[in-house]
Amino acid sequence: MFLQFPWAEIYLWNSETGNVQNLFHVDENDYPTSVAWSQEAKYLAVGYKHSKLQLWDAEASKLVRSLEGHNLRVATSTWNGHTLTSGSRDRSIINHDVRARNNVTCRLQAHSQEVCGLKWLETGNLLASGGNENLLYIWESSKMNSSKFLYRFKDHCAAVKALAWCPYQSGILASGGGTEDGCIKLWNTQKGTCINTIDTNSQVCGLEWNRHHKEILSGHGYSPNEVIKNELCLWRYPSMDKVGNLKRHTSRVLQLSQSPDGLTVPAFKLDSEEEDLPKFGTLADKEEGLPVHSMEVTIS
């Protein structure tokens, strides 16, 4: 199942049947600002403009519990087993144990502006966090209670929202910067070094690795020179040569997600029309004349 939401409703889309289900309706004055599936896809975490953070049982369409801790917009969240980590405009990062009555197990106050990006490494030992003050932090799970970060990277010159860990090379992180930065950076978090930088000349809003081939997909928004405004781009790893691009969007691609089999990437945008696209490789071959592998992209 995948998720799409206008301002005041959340829907679930079943990719196998094509059925769309309304999960719940919310007050339009306190609309959802972040969503994240648990790793087993049973629970959906929903953050709100006015600091609420809720857990929903998607199959039962039932609110399981509300999690306390933030006092401003919950901009991002990410799961690590039974731990849900959330980031907020209140500049804090909170680890919630969703099983515990007192859910807050750790609070970090390193960012000086809104926390707009969070991503756990699949092994659960490293967390990446990005902020509106242009900083990228790497945290070790075993040392988070001490509030000591492993690395603080200052190389981006705009907000760091897009984060994605490489699924086939341990400790490699991709990060994307906002409009004034426009760069995708690759980091070796074992050595604390930046190993590649690609200037896309466009706001980088989302990143997703192709789990079957060495490629990474980027979603873009504003572009100062209109180069790849509102596009999806596919890059070959590790060279970061551009393989192909899609130009179907009319507004910013705000978020990317990926199906459990790693073959489909729904891209969430501001305009509400839904469009089914062919295999990404087919379209890239046609537009760019380059070989590319089998990530199918669904525009919703």
Secondary structure as UniProt FT lines:
FT   STRAND          2..4
FT   TURN            7..8
FT   STRAND          9..13
FT   TURN            15..17
FT   STRAND          20..25
FT   TURN            28..29
FT   STRAND          32..37
FT   TURN            39..40
FT   STRAND          43..48
FT   TURN            49..50
FT   STRAND          53..57
FT   TURN            58..61
FT   STRAND          62..66
FT   STRAND          74..80
FT   TURN            81..82
FT   STRAND          83..88
FT   TURN            89..90
FT   STRAND          93..97
FT   TURN            98..99
FT   STRAND          104..108
FT   STRAND          115..120
FT   TURN            122..123
FT   STRAND          126..131
FT   TURN            132..133
FT   STRAND          136..140
FT   HELIX           141..146
FT   STRAND          151..153
FT   STRAND          160..165
FT   TURN            170..171
FT   STRAND          172..177
FT   TURN            179..181
FT   STRAND          183..188
FT   TURN            189..192
FT   STRAND          193..199
FT   STRAND          204..210
FT   TURN            211..214
FT   STRAND          215..220
FT   TURN            224..225
FT   TURN            229..230
FT   STRAND          232..236
FT   TURN            237..240
FT   STRAND          241..246
FT   STRAND          253..256
FT   TURN            260..261
FT   STRAND          264..269
FT   STRAND          275..279
FT   HELIX           280..288
FT   STRAND          296..299
//
